[in-house]
């Protein structure tokens, strides 16, 4: 039936979105609701999982009302979700034992330090493809088990369930019938063995967990259960795709072949390169993960994650008061003195890839008496592009793949200054899609393809604007060298 629609839920760090697509693959409409960011004086970051579930159900109602669509026409649901944000709940009550611990939160550092002191860091990296870090889900779940009595009690009863936001939503949307995740989310927990494609029992033990506390791992386009979305739909529909948000964006961007790469700009950013059906285990600061499992075939990626990109501009606006909103950032940066050499290294909660230094702290350096508002805003803008360039440079070296272009998505891609500077500093074309919400697009496309609502032609429906490099080579080299010196200063301070 040509009037069938596909629904996608994109559950991100800052909020939850519902996206509704026509049978032709066009976005009909979206609705979103923010949720609280629970941050204390230690910099610990949490989300209320019950609030997220309630918002998920609410945005579905919102988007149907907003578009005037027929709920009965919805053929399937796809989910994309913030990754590494981990939580635990009691299957007997259905209630969380603690708030979700957000990917930005480094409270598990002491647990990682303890495991590293036992000499187990290499075992974890070789099994999971991930460098031992509190960034990933494992240390967060270990912290919950070590510090939350309700988690310990549920574990003793055998009713403890641990996972990321996708598993929490699936469990609740299916009325507790499905406890599942997909390959992309599993690969980001630091508990999943990339060679056996199973939860690694030895790694789980290091973090105080057992595989039976973790969800069943499925293909990303498989059947995850049925839902009527809290009684909103007249009949249950299948949940037919689950993808971590960055993996959803990679799929939505059509990066289906080896050597294709995309960056998702958000609160933080993910740089992800499709490396095909065989993993590449690196010795450097990028990690190996799974792109997705589709129809029994698993593809791998190299990935680098950055803690602060869009969040930098929020800091510049909300805390420094230099801009009224992120939309002002590009125009203000464009007015900066071109000879100013101010750099901002945004290590507010440590540095992610490719440095992985959780003790690093932010700096603004190279200011002169003439450095003003525009120059500081530009430094904040530029640091986003520099961090991404660091990762892409490393990926090309590790994989031996010479890139032809960078596909990008996320809200900051509206910033023409940032996109042009990204192209200049990389010396690569940067392609910006007409739609921003590629994470949800990917989840919708996967669900629509799995249910035969879409065909592969759906990937051709996204138009793109191209930014091409115009910066002289000597200027590019000078700017990159200055950035690397600023980062070296931060790393030196953290390690001394």
Buried (B, 14 or more C-beta within 10 A) or exposed (E): EEEBBBBBBBBBBBBBBBBBBBBEBEBBBBBBBEBEEBEEEEEBBBBBBBBBBBBBBBBBBBBBEBBEBEBEBBBBBBBBBBBBBBBBBBBEEEEBBBBBBBBBBBBBBEBBBEBEEEEBBEBBBEBBBBBBBBBBBBBBBBBBBBEBEBBBEBBEEEBBBBBBBBBBBBBBBBBBEBBBBBBBBBBBBBBBBBEEBEBBEEBBEBBBBBBEBBBEBBBBBBBBBBBBBBEBBEEBBBBBBBBBBBBBBBBBBBBBEBBBBBBBBBBBBBBBBBBBEEBBBBEBBBBBBBBBBBEEEBBBBBBBBBBBBBBBBBBBBEEEEBBEEBEBBBBBBBEBBEEBBBBBBBBBBBBBBBBBBBEBBBBBBBBEEEBBBBBBBBBBBBBBBBBBBBBBBBBBEBBEBEBEBBBBBBBBBBBBBBBBBBBBBBEBBBBBBEBBBBBBBBBBBBBBBBBEBBEEEBBEBBEBEEBEBEBEEEEBEEBBEBBEEBBEBBBEBBEE
